[in-house]
Amino acid sequence: MLFDHTKTGELMSRLNNDVVGAQSALTGTFITILTNIVTVVTTLFI
């Protein structure tokens, strides 16, 4: 992709989609880690 031939709107759209994708990945990872911690702690104290 050449930045001098690509419309600003297209670049902004791609950047926004990348940010949303990264947010989703991090949120999903955080929830998984939290769930696993709760599972381990619960298992240890049962």
Buried (B, 14 or more C-beta within 10 A) or exposed (E): EEEEEEEEEEEEEEEEEEEEEEEEEEEEEEEEEEEEEEEEEEEEEE
